[in-house]
């Protein structure tokens, strides 16, 4: 749990820095070019609305973590995943997801506005809406645990409701269940 807190605190620092974004462009035959991240281990994919970059990668004490980030306009889109060596702490992962949310909110110094659950196939996840204190920015955050892998989808934005782009980002996440 201490490692997770440290990782989430580091994430808050990454959020506010600007980086050059270089990624592989993949053709999306539905609407021109898209930036699609496809992983084989763990097996998932997600479509970013702009060029993405691997910002963080570590493997320590049985945990493999990677964070990908893209900027489009005033929005920052991120996907972070952590592969755990052992099963998570509860059968439905609720305790673990709640700890992740609390760590994230504390790490970015945000205020929790709304919390909901969502379903991805048959797996239950948690989604929260936060305001960043004193920054005039908001965060849409989803956490989902599938087969010992924790996925966090994060959008930092000025928007107070989910825009079309934010919904598309969340809905583009595909994972084996």
N, C-alpha and C positions, 0 to 999 in steps of 0.2 A: 504494500500500500504506500510505503514511503517513496518508492521508486516512481509510482504513478503521480504522487503529489509533486515530485521534482520535475517530472516530464511535463505536467500540465503548467507548472510555473514557468518553465522554459518556453512553452507554447505562447504564453502571454507576451513574452519579449519579442518573439518572432512576428507576432501579429502587426506590430507597429513599424517594422522596418521595411524598407523598399529594396527589392532585389531585382536583378535582370532575370527575366523569365525566358528560359529556352526549353522547348519541349519538342517531342516528335509530333508532327501533324499527321493525323490519320484521316482519310477521306470518309465522310459520312454521306451516304448517297441520298439521304432524305432532305438535307438542307445545306449543301455546300460543305465547307470544311469544319471539322470539329476536333477537339483535343480530347482523345479518349485514353484513359489509363487502363491497361489490361494487365492483370497479374495472374500468374499460374499457381504460385504458392504464397499465401492463400489465394484461392481462385475467386477473383471478383473483377468487376470493371465499373468505371464511372466516367461520365462525360463532363469535362470542365468547359465553361463557356469561353475560355481563353487559354493561352499557353500556360502549362503548369511546370513546376520545378520541384524536384526532391529537395526539401529543406532540411530534413533531419533523418538520420538513419543510425540505429544503434542495436547492438545485441549484447545484453548483459544479464547474467544470472537466469537464463532460460527465457528471457523476454526479448523478442525482436520487435522493434518499433520503427515505423516510417511515417513521415509527414510530407504530404504534397500540398502545394499552394499555387493558386492562380489569382491574378488580379484582372478584373474587368470593370472599367469605369470606376465608380466609388466602392465597388464591392470586392471583398476578399473571400475566395472559396478555398476550403481546405478539407482534406481527407487525411485522417490519421488512423493507423491500425496498429494493434499490438497483439502479437501471437503469444499466448501464455502456454507455458509448459504443462501446467496442471489445470484441472477444471476450475472454473470460477467458484465463488463462495456459496452460491445458493442454487437450488434447482431451476428457478425461473430467472436467475441473474438480477433480480430486482435490487437486492442489497448492493451488489457490485456496481450496477448502473447508477444508483443513488449516490454512492461514494464518488463516482466519476463526475457526476453533475456538481456535487458540493465542492470538489477539488477544483473543477473548472471555473465555477462562479467565484470562488475565493481567489484563484490564481489570476484572473483577469480583472479583479476588483469590480465585478458587475453586480447588478441587482436583478434577482429572479422576478420576472413579471408573470409568466405563465408556464405551466407544466402539463403535458399531455402524454398519453401513450399512443403508440401506433403499431401496426402489424406489418411485418415484412414476411410474406408467405405465412407460415405458421408461427413465426418467432415474434415475440413482443419486444418492442423497443421503447425508449423514452425520448421525448422531444421537449426542449425548453426554449423560451424566448427571454432574452436578457437585455437590459440596457447597460451600457458601459458608463459608469459614473463619471460625470464631468467631461465626456468626450463627444456627446451628441451622436453616438453610434449605438447600434443594436446588434445582437447576435442571435441567430437561429442555430440551435445545436441539437444534433441527434446522436444518440448512443445506442448501439445494438451489439449483442454478443451472439456469435454463431460459431459453434465448434471450437471453443477455446480462443477465438479471435474477437477482440473488441474493436469495433469500427466506430469512429467519431466523424460525423459530417458537420462542418462548421461554415457558416456564412456570416461575415461581418459586413454590416450595411447601415445606411442611414434610414432605410425603409422600416416602417413600423408594422407592416404586414408582409406576408410572403408574396413576392413578385413572381411573375411568370418565369423569370430566369432562376430564381431560388427554387421554385417548385420543380423545374426541369432538372436542376442539379440533384436535388434529393431523389427524384423519381428515376434518374438515370443509373442509380446504384443497382448493380446486379451481382448477386452472390449465390453460390451453391448453398443450399440448406439441407 
